[in-house]
Amino acid sequence: MQAVSEQQVAENVQQILQTVRQTALEAGRDPAEVQVMAVTKTVDPQLVNAAIAQGITLLGENKAQELCEKYDSYHKDGVQIHFIGHLQTNKVRQIVDKVQMIESLDSFHLAREIEKQCAAIDKVMDVLVEVNIGKEENKSGIFPEQLDELLQQVAQLGHLKVRGLMTIPPVCENNEQVSQYFSRMRQLFIDIKQKKYDNINMEILSMGMSGDYPAAVKYGSNIVRIGTAMFGHRNYKGAK
Ligand SMILES: *Cc1c(COP(=O)(O)O)cnc(C)c1O
């Protein structure tokens, strides 16, 4: 059972696009710099397609198996898919032909497997490095102090192109708290950009989810990843 109707999804999408636009303008940014991603985990493809019909052009997938099952049902014309979940090396082969970007690169081990599988299909994969900005245990992403080393290693791989950073901040009680993490991410992003590493681009900062995306936009986010605010609360019962 789905929590919301297609009509409700349409209204939610319009509301979110409007909020992003408004917030970007207030922050002195060009709204076109911020893309709204529909995060599709557990969501019926019909509702995902309802979001696409409202102008959403970017989907975020968390699980290889779920992506493979739903892939053919999406209306993919003009739509890109990014992988945003924790990615096991043995699942890389299943997804490299289906996604335009992997936002959750968090180890050189994973980078080498992406390199291998993309070489096999003659593709260069855009990636974001996932940073565990709150340095939480049991959370994916690398610590900020590990970033330089990983970037230098990944720069050697011909079938990966680093385009920026992604983060999921710790659960916060208020906007002020979460803004500190967004601010640190922005600083990290700027620092790396200034180092001008060969073969490393810093163009995309992916941060902000349903509860905090306006704050993320203020701090320079280029991709806000929205699930709940678009599709309602997830029903994990029976989810794959
Ligand atoms: C689920 C998820 C989101 C969306 O979270 P909401 O709070 O439902 O908007 C964003 N990013 C990642 C990596 C996720 O797994």
The ligand as an SDF file (V2000), in Angstrom:
LIG
                    3D

 15 15  0  0  0  0  0  0  0  0999 V2000
   16.6600    7.7960    1.8770 C   0  0  0  0  0  0  0  0  0  0  0  0
   17.7230    8.7110    1.4550 C   0  0  0  0  0  0  0  0  0  0  0  0
   17.4640   10.0680    1.1800 C   0  0  0  0  0  0  0  0  0  0  0  0
   16.0870   10.7050    1.3160 C   0  0  0  0  0  0  0  0  0  0  0  0
   15.7020   10.8030    2.6470 O   0  0  0  0  0  0  0  0  0  0  0  0
   14.3380   11.5590    3.0420 P   0  0  0  0  0  0  0  0  0  0  0  0
   14.5900   12.0190    4.4230 O   0  0  0  0  0  0  0  0  0  0  0  0
   13.2440   10.5560    2.9520 O   0  0  0  0  0  0  0  0  0  0  0  0
   14.1510   12.6760    2.0950 O   0  0  0  0  0  0  0  0  0  0  0  0
   18.5220   10.8550    0.7430 C   0  0  0  0  0  0  0  0  0  0  0  0
   19.7620   10.3570    0.5940 N   0  0  0  0  0  0  0  0  0  0  0  0
   20.0460    9.0700    0.8360 C   0  0  0  0  0  0  0  0  0  0  0  0
   21.4370    8.5820    0.6320 C   0  0  0  0  0  0  0  0  0  0  0  0
   19.0400    8.2110    1.2810 C   0  0  0  0  0  0  0  0  0  0  0  0
   19.3480    6.9320    1.5450 O   0  0  0  0  0  0  0  0  0  0  0  0
  1  2  1  0
  2  3  1  0
  2 14  2  0
  3  4  1  0
  3 10  2  0
  4  5  1  0
  5  6  1  0
  6  7  2  0
  6  8  1  0
  6  9  1  0
 10 11  1  0
 11 12  2  0
 12 13  1  0
 12 14  1  0
 14 15  1  0
M  END
$$$$
